[in-house]
Amino acid sequence: MTPEELDAILPDFPKSMGVTLTHGSPECIVGTLTVQPHHANRNGVMHGGAIMAFADALGGSAAAVNLEDGQTTTTLESKTNFIRPIAIGETATARCEALHRGRRTTIWQTTVLREDGKPAAIVIQTQMTLSAAG
């Protein structure tokens, strides 16, 4: 996918967080986020909610790439394992890969990596495919 196509599938909320998509295909979406002070928790590292929002943005985008005309998607379930902290100032990279792509649901695994390449979190989410009301 072109940078313009990737930008078009990313909603405004993750863009406002600083999420940028860098690669996109029906099987995988990759994005980055430079961790800013407003992403921090009280311990001075990236807040778990910010990590989850980053991963959800990629999972939703990955599901959107697989939609047919007239379909939308919504997150049905999400589970996060936090492994390591991400320091303020680091650029986190997330890779979202398809585990299942069915007619009604898709399942995605997003691995959020720190700058040193070590995983900070693994998120598995289920996206439901919705048909346009008619």
Secondary structure by P-SEA (a helix, b strand, c coil): ccaaaaaaaccaaaaaaccccccccccccccccccccccccccccccaaaaaaaaaaaaaaaaaaaccccbbbbbcbbbbbbcccccccbbbbbbbbbccccccbbbbbbbbbcccccccbbbbbbbbbbcccc
